[in-house]
Amino acid sequence: MDIPEGWTVVEERLMREFEFDNFSSAKRFVDVISVLAEEANHHPEIHFGWGYAVVELFTHDEGRITQKDIDLARSINASMEA
């Protein structure tokens, strides 16, 4: 499995922490991810607060990381570059 740049596997989940300058920027990022997740019909766990957001990807019905997770991670990475 080709793990996207910046992501790691932690306890069988694909995870990445993103850093921001403030709470509003972190919230806007979460809003972008929510749109990507709805489009993909694949929904991550997201934890965020002042200056950070942690995204966890895992395909629950498969019990493992799948291509859906990899694809969404790549989409999230691309959204950071836009």
C-alpha positions in Angstrom: 0.0 0.0 0.0 1.4 3.4 -1.0 0.9 5.7 2.0 0.4 9.3 0.9 3.0 11.9 1.9 2.6 13.2 5.4 0.4 10.3 6.6 1.4 7.5 9.0 -0.2 4.3 10.1 -1.1 4.4 13.8 -3.0 1.5 15.4 -4.2 0.3 12.0 -5.5 3.8 11.0 -4.1 6.2 8.5 -3.4 9.4 10.4 -2.1 12.9 9.9 -1.9 16.0 12.0 -2.2 19.4 10.3 -1.0 22.7 11.9 -2.6 26.1 11.4 -2.1 29.6 12.6 -5.4 29.8 14.5 -8.7 28.2 15.3 -10.6 29.6 12.3 -8.1 28.2 9.9 -8.4 24.8 11.5 -12.2 25.0 11.3 -12.1 26.0 7.6 -9.9 23.0 6.9 -12.4 20.7 8.6 -15.1 22.2 6.5 -13.2 21.5 3.3 -12.6 17.9 4.5 -16.3 17.4 5.2 -17.1 18.3 1.6 -14.5 15.9 0.3 -15.8 13.2 2.6 -19.4 13.6 1.5 -18.3 13.5 -2.2 -16.4 10.3 -1.5 -19.1 8.9 0.8 -16.2 8.0 3.2 -16.1 9.8 6.5 -13.0 10.3 8.6 -12.6 10.9 12.3 -11.5 14.5 12.8 -10.3 16.1 16.0 -9.5 19.8 15.9 -8.8 22.8 18.1 -6.7 25.9 18.2 -4.1 25.6 15.5 -4.5 21.9 14.7 -6.6 19.2 13.1 -6.0 15.4 13.3 -7.5 13.3 10.6 -7.9 9.5 11.1 -9.0 7.3 8.1 -10.2 3.7 8.5 -12.7 1.6 6.5 -15.0 0.3 9.3 -16.9 -2.3 7.2 -13.6 -3.8 6.0 -11.8 -3.6 9.3 -8.7 -2.1 7.8 -7.2 0.7 5.7 -8.4 0.4 2.1 -8.0 2.2 -1.1 -10.9 4.5 -0.1 -8.7 5.8 2.8 -5.7 6.3 0.5 -7.8 8.1 -2.0 -9.4 10.4 0.6 -5.9 11.1 2.1 -4.7 12.1 -1.3 -7.7 14.4 -1.8 -7.0 16.0 1.6 -3.4 16.5 0.7 -4.4 18.1 -2.6 -6.8 20.5 -0.8 -3.9 21.8 1.2 -1.9 22.6 -1.9 -4.8 24.5 -3.5 
